Amino acid sequence: MGEKFDFLSKIPKETNGLFIVYEPFTFHNFFRLLLENGLGNEEALHFILARSSLSAYVFQEVIHNGKYKTITTEGVLPADYAFCRAQLIYDLLSLCYGEGAEEP
């Protein structure tokens, strides 16, 4: 992918190698970083769809409803900060709903 896509190594991944995008915060920051690195809106969307594990909520609220079309590079966070939060959210979800967790 090249040096400008080095931020991809900071995004949490599933065991199958797909990027974890379970909530809108992560989607928006991932999308903004792709835009900032030269991809257009449709290219960024296709990149995420092809290489990510998405929650139904993200798919419905951001992709199906077309909100991704209004995302710009304004307010993009550094990859370290954005994906540290994404990892924390994933870890919390794993604790709550991972193997052996009790059903709510």
LOMAR-502941 format. One line per field, with one value per atom (N, C-alpha, C): residue number from 1; atom name; x, y, z. Coordinates in Angstrom, 2 decimals. Layout:
LOMAR-502941
n: NUM|...
atom: CA|...
px: X|...
py: Y|...
pz: Z|...
end
This chain:
LOMAR-502941
n: 1|1|1|2|2|2|3|3|3|4|4|4|5|5|5|6|6|6|7|7|7|8|8|8|9|9|9|10|10|10|11|11|11|12|12|12|13|13|13|14|14|14|15|15|15|16|16|16|17|17|17|18|18|18|19|19|19|20|20|20|21|21|21|22|22|22|23|23|23|24|24|24|25|25|25|26|26|26|27|27|27|28|28|28|29|29|29|30|30|30|31|31|31|32|32|32|33|33|33|34|34|34|35|35|35|36|36|36|37|37|37|38|38|38|39|39|39|40|40|40|41|41|41|42|42|42|43|43|43|44|44|44|45|45|45|46|46|46|47|47|47|48|48|48|49|49|49|50|50|50|51|51|51|52|52|52|53|53|53|54|54|54|55|55|55|56|56|56|57|57|57|58|58|58|59|59|59|60|60|60|61|61|61|62|62|62|63|63|63|64|64|64|65|65|65|66|66|66|67|67|67|68|68|68|69|69|69|70|70|70|71|71|71|72|72|72|73|73|73|74|74|74|75|75|75|76|76|76|77|77|77|78|78|78|79|79|79|80|80|80|81|81|81|82|82|82|83|83|83|84|84|84|85|85|85|86|86|86|87|87|87|88|88|88|89|89|89|90|90|90|91|91|91|92|92|92|93|93|93|94|94|94|95|95|95|96|96|96|97|97|97|98|98|98|99|99|99|100|100|100|101|101|101|102|102|102|103|103|103|104|104|104
atom: N|CA|C|N|CA|C|N|CA|C|N|CA|C|N|CA|C|N|CA|C|N|CA|C|N|CA|C|N|CA|C|N|CA|C|N|CA|C|N|CA|C|N|CA|C|N|CA|C|N|CA|C|N|CA|C|N|CA|C|N|CA|C|N|CA|C|N|CA|C|N|CA|C|N|CA|C|N|CA|C|N|CA|C|N|CA|C|N|CA|C|N|CA|C|N|CA|C|N|CA|C|N|CA|C|N|CA|C|N|CA|C|N|CA|C|N|CA|C|N|CA|C|N|CA|C|N|CA|C|N|CA|C|N|CA|C|N|CA|C|N|CA|C|N|CA|C|N|CA|C|N|CA|C|N|CA|C|N|CA|C|N|CA|C|N|CA|C|N|CA|C|N|CA|C|N|CA|C|N|CA|C|N|CA|C|N|CA|C|N|CA|C|N|CA|C|N|CA|C|N|CA|C|N|CA|C|N|CA|C|N|CA|C|N|CA|C|N|CA|C|N|CA|C|N|CA|C|N|CA|C|N|CA|C|N|CA|C|N|CA|C|N|CA|C|N|CA|C|N|CA|C|N|CA|C|N|CA|C|N|CA|C|N|CA|C|N|CA|C|N|CA|C|N|CA|C|N|CA|C|N|CA|C|N|CA|C|N|CA|C|N|CA|C|N|CA|C|N|CA|C|N|CA|C|N|CA|C|N|CA|C|N|CA|C|N|CA|C|N|CA|C|N|CA|C|N|CA|C|N|CA|C|N|CA|C|N|CA|C|N|CA|C|N|CA|C|N|CA|C|N|CA|C|N|CA|C|N|CA|C|N|CA|C
px: 0.82|0.00|0.86|2.03|2.89|2.94|3.89|4.11|2.90|2.16|1.05|-0.07|-0.05|-1.06|-0.51|0.56|1.16|0.17|-0.81|-1.78|-2.60|-2.64|-3.42|-2.91|-1.64|-1.09|-1.59|-2.17|-2.66|-4.13|-4.83|-6.24|-6.38|-7.20|-7.38|-7.95|-7.50|-7.96|-8.56|-9.49|-10.04|-8.97|-9.19|-8.25|-8.18|-9.22|-9.24|-8.57|-8.01|-7.28|-8.10|-9.41|-10.25|-10.17|-10.18|-10.19|-11.50|-11.43|-12.62|-13.24|-14.46|-15.18|-16.59|-16.73|-17.99|-18.82|-18.24|-19.02|-18.64|-19.55|-19.35|-18.06|-17.62|-16.40|-15.23|-15.06|-13.97|-14.15|-15.38|-15.64|-15.27|-15.74|-15.49|-13.99|-13.25|-11.82|-11.06|-11.43|-10.83|-11.09|-12.32|-12.72|-11.97|-11.89|-11.18|-9.70|-9.08|-7.67|-7.47|-8.40|-8.32|-8.48|-9.41|-9.59|-8.34|-7.80|-6.60|-5.41|-5.42|-4.32|-4.62|-5.58|-5.77|-6.91|-7.64|-8.77|-10.00|-10.86|-12.14|-13.15|-14.34|-15.37|-15.74|-15.98|-16.38|-15.22|-13.99|-12.83|-12.62|-12.77|-12.61|-13.67|-14.91|-15.98|-15.68|-15.25|-14.94|-13.77|-12.79|-11.64|-12.12|-12.95|-13.46|-14.35|-15.24|-16.12|-15.34|-14.27|-13.50|-12.59|-12.21|-11.18|-11.59|-12.89|-13.32|-14.47|-14.50|-15.63|-16.49|-17.68|-18.55|-19.71|-20.12|-21.33|-22.55|-23.68|-24.93|-25.26|-24.96|-25.25|-24.47|-23.18|-22.36|-22.87|-23.16|-23.64|-24.94|-25.88|-27.18|-27.06|-26.44|-26.42|-25.48|-24.36|-23.37|-23.37|-23.45|-23.33|-24.69|-25.63|-26.94|-27.64|-27.54|-28.19|-27.39|-26.22|-25.44|-24.68|-24.55|-23.84|-22.36|-21.80|-20.38|-20.10|-21.12|-20.93|-20.62|-20.98|-20.75|-19.48|-18.77|-17.55|-16.43|-15.73|-14.58|-13.36|-12.23|-11.01|-10.99|-11.94|-11.99|-12.17|-11.34|-11.44|-10.80|-9.98|-9.34|-8.40|-8.46|-7.61|-6.35|-5.28|-4.09|-4.46|-3.90|-4.24|-4.02|-2.95|-2.68|-3.84|-4.37|-5.47|-6.77|-7.08|-8.35|-8.46|-7.41|-7.50|-7.19|-6.59|-6.46|-7.86|-8.68|-10.07|-10.82|-10.61|-11.28|-10.89|-9.61|-9.15|-9.79|-9.89|-10.51|-11.97|-12.70|-14.12|-14.23|-13.38|-13.40|-13.11|-12.11|-11.76|-12.91|-13.59|-14.73|-15.87|-16.13|-17.17|-16.80|-15.53|-15.08|-15.29|-15.04|-15.26|-16.74|-17.57|-19.02|-19.67|-19.25|-19.96|-19.06|-17.84|-16.91|-17.28|-16.40|-16.63|-16.78|-17.76|-17.97|-18.73|-19.01|-19.74|-21.21|-21.79|-23.21|-24.08|-25.17|-26.13|-26.83|-27.09|-27.79|-29.23
py: -1.21|0.00|1.25|1.21|2.37|3.02|3.97|4.64|5.44|6.04|6.88|6.06|4.76|3.91|3.16|3.67|3.05|2.98|3.89|3.91|2.62|1.85|0.61|-0.39|-0.32|-1.25|-0.95|0.20|0.59|0.19|-0.21|-0.55|-1.97|-2.16|-3.52|-4.45|-5.72|-6.70|-7.92|-8.54|-9.83|-10.89|-12.09|-13.18|-13.57|-13.22|-13.52|-12.43|-11.40|-10.36|-9.15|-9.17|-8.03|-6.94|-5.69|-4.57|-4.57|-4.21|-4.19|-2.80|-2.70|-1.43|-1.68|-1.62|-1.97|-0.78|0.43|1.59|2.78|3.76|4.87|5.67|5.84|6.60|6.03|4.72|4.07|4.20|3.99|4.12|5.51|6.54|7.92|8.23|7.82|8.11|7.30|6.05|5.22|5.86|6.24|6.84|8.16|9.00|10.28|10.08|9.10|8.84|8.35|7.54|7.11|8.30|9.19|10.39|11.26|11.42|12.26|11.69|10.41|9.76|9.54|10.29|10.34|9.54|8.79|8.06|8.96|8.73|9.43|8.73|9.32|8.75|7.33|7.08|5.73|4.75|5.20|4.32|3.96|4.94|4.69|3.71|3.89|2.98|1.56|1.40|0.07|-0.56|0.26|-0.23|-0.81|-0.05|-0.50|-1.73|-1.74|-2.90|-4.17|-4.05|-5.22|-5.76|-4.88|-5.29|-5.18|-5.02|-4.78|-5.67|-5.90|-6.56|-5.43|-5.26|-4.15|-4.65|-3.83|-4.17|-3.79|-4.39|-4.04|-2.57|-2.08|-0.67|0.27|0.01|0.86|0.76|-0.46|-0.62|0.15|0.02|0.69|2.21|2.68|4.12|4.92|4.35|5.12|4.81|3.54|3.16|3.16|2.38|2.29|3.64|4.42|5.75|6.82|6.47|7.38|8.46|8.33|9.36|9.43|8.35|8.35|9.40|9.74|10.70|12.10|12.40|13.74|13.84|12.74|12.76|13.43|14.33|15.02|14.78|15.31|15.15|16.11|17.00|17.94|17.18|17.47|16.83|15.47|15.10|13.79|13.72|12.61|12.40|11.64|11.82|11.00|9.52|8.68|7.26|6.63|7.01|6.43|6.65|7.85|8.18|7.50|7.62|7.09|5.59|4.87|3.42|2.85|3.65|3.24|3.15|4.12|4.10|2.91|2.66|1.53|0.21|0.06|-1.16|-1.30|-0.19|-0.20|-0.64|-0.09|-0.46|-1.94|-2.42|-3.83|-4.72|-4.33|-5.12|-5.16|-4.04|-4.00|-4.89|-4.84|-5.69|-7.17|-7.48|-8.86|-9.35|-8.48|-8.86|-9.12|-8.27|-8.39|-9.52|-9.71|-10.64|-11.74|-11.86|-12.86|-14.25|-15.21|-16.59|-16.68|-17.40|-17.61|-16.49|-15.41|-14.31|-14.69|-14.22|-14.50|-13.65|-14.23|-13.51|-12.46|-11.26|-10.22|-10.58
pz: 0.00|0.00|0.00|0.56|0.58|1.95|2.09|3.37|3.84|2.94|3.38|4.03|3.86|4.48|5.70|6.29|7.48|8.63|8.67|9.76|9.82|8.73|8.72|9.76|10.08|11.06|12.48|12.70|14.02|14.26|13.21|13.33|13.87|14.91|15.43|14.36|14.40|13.43|14.12|13.41|13.82|13.57|14.08|13.84|12.37|11.60|10.17|9.33|9.98|9.27|8.86|9.11|8.75|9.83|9.38|10.33|11.10|12.37|13.22|13.18|12.65|12.56|13.09|14.41|15.06|15.49|15.45|15.85|14.95|14.85|13.91|14.13|15.36|15.63|14.84|14.90|14.18|12.67|12.20|10.77|10.27|10.97|10.53|10.50|11.51|11.53|10.48|10.31|9.26|7.90|7.65|6.39|6.15|7.18|7.05|6.74|7.38|7.10|5.67|5.18|3.78|2.83|3.13|2.31|2.34|3.54|3.70|2.93|2.69|1.97|0.49|-0.04|-1.47|-2.08|-1.28|-1.85|-1.90|-2.89|-2.97|-2.07|-1.94|-1.05|-1.45|-2.72|-3.14|-3.00|-3.31|-3.15|-1.68|-0.80|0.64|1.13|0.66|1.05|0.59|-0.65|-1.18|-0.43|-0.08|0.68|2.02|2.72|4.02|3.87|2.90|2.70|2.39|1.63|1.23|2.33|3.28|4.23|5.70|5.96|7.34|7.77|9.06|9.70|10.28|9.72|10.12|10.98|11.92|12.68|11.85|12.17|11.48|11.71|12.91|13.23|12.32|12.15|11.26|9.84|9.39|8.02|7.80|8.71|8.57|8.66|9.74|10.03|9.14|8.77|8.03|6.54|6.20|4.79|4.09|4.59|3.95|3.88|4.95|4.98|4.25|3.70|2.87|3.63|4.95|5.72|5.37|4.85|4.47|3.39|2.61|1.51|2.00|3.24|3.79|4.63|4.80|5.61|4.84|5.52|4.93|5.83|5.43|6.23|7.42|7.51|8.63|9.94|10.89|12.19|12.28|11.30|11.34|12.55|13.25|14.42|14.01|14.77|14.51|14.67|13.85|13.86|15.23|15.91|17.24|18.19|18.23|19.13|18.69|17.42|16.91|17.11|16.82|16.86|18.24|19.10|20.50|21.11|20.80|21.29|20.68|19.40|18.75|19.42|19.75|20.41|21.80|22.51|23.83|23.75|22.80|22.62|22.26|21.37|20.99|22.20|22.99|24.18|25.17|25.36|26.27|25.76|24.47|23.89|24.04|23.88|24.03|25.46|26.42|27.82|28.10|27.52|27.77|26.99|25.76|24.88|24.30|24.79|24.29|24.78|24.49|24.90|26.41|26.85|28.26|28.97|28.26|28.89|29.05|30.12|30.34|29.42|28.98|28.14|29.00|28.43|29.20|29.49
end
